[in-house]
Amino acid sequence: MLKDIRSLSYDELSKEILDLGFPKFRINQIFSWVHEKCVSSFDEMTNISKDMRAKLSEHFIFNNCQINTKLVSKIDDTVKYLFQFSDGEYVESVVMKYKYGYSICISTQVGCKMGCTFCASAIGGFVRQLSVGEMLTEVYTAQKDLNIKINHMVLMGTGEPLDNYDNVMKMLELITDEKGQNMSMRHISLSTCGVVPKIYDLAEKKLGLTLSVSLHAPNNTIRSKSMPINHKYDIDELLKACKYYTDTTSRRISFEYAMIQGFNDSDDCALELAKRLKGILCHVNLIPVNNVRETDYIKSTVERQKRFIDILSSRGITATVRRTLGSDINASCGQLRASKKNK
Ligand code: SAH
């Protein structure tokens, strides 16, 4: 099978190009076509001769995706894509407009193994990993389609990024390469449900990205009910890893907490959470839960959210409620793909 040219690191591409007998200066030209100008075929590489392009296409492919569905929010210009890959599988990405520019939420796997009870991405289970090139294609395709420059990225779509660790790390290396998109690591957030050993690995890399941890509960009893990963790595192990992460990187962790009425939103929950997070450099991001499955989960009231924030704040933990974007197009990841599968 031919290699997807987008999946090659700079060093791998360099070696391949030299092995083909091309002069050294071609490496940066080709890298720039792929990762800076984001072309989707060899024919677009206009400063590369026809013969060379033919040779390249004998050795590599562009594993492109097609835009199957595109929904544009009438409220806030959020755009949601359902992309289809060459093997017919779908993933979702969402582009959001902020004061500081455009941000994309990408998927890192087709489906997900983690099985969180509130999450649409868990429906249908895990299908396969996304390759490095496929994750990059989500960004490049959206960017070209909208004719914009995307300068922020969150790994919060379908999938568990730390369960596709090597590909995600390579993708981050490529998207931050100054010869390509040159996205700043500071503009990237990686969200995990708590794959503890990989949090330690990530800490050692000292990447400068923001680590988001999907906590969603103040204790093991509640967390184990909604997040199966908690049976493997419980909340104490997870928070120990988080503490290690912040101590090693000096980067603040963002704890995600989806507020579910009567499940994890009581005053006692807030008090317990504040106690547990004490001493960890962090911020709590409250998300009013989206009802996406046949569960009876209901969003907490605005009063509850405020009360929760007050309790955390009074104990020195900063917390905010995440802004909702694209509510008219069901912009939360996983829902579009799930509806496609049910047809
Ligand atoms: N697997 C990673 C990233 C994907 S989920 C993780 O678990 O962090 C991205 C975020 O959306 C996570 O914080 C997840 O818990 C949250 N999420 C999933 N379903 C949700 C729902 N129905 N309402 C609110 N947040 C949800």
Residues whose N, C-alpha, C, O or C-beta is under 5 A from the ligand:
A	BS01	SAH	F118 C119 A120 L155 M156 G157 G159 E160 P161 S191 T192 C193 S214 E256 A258 I287 P288 V289 N290 N291 V292
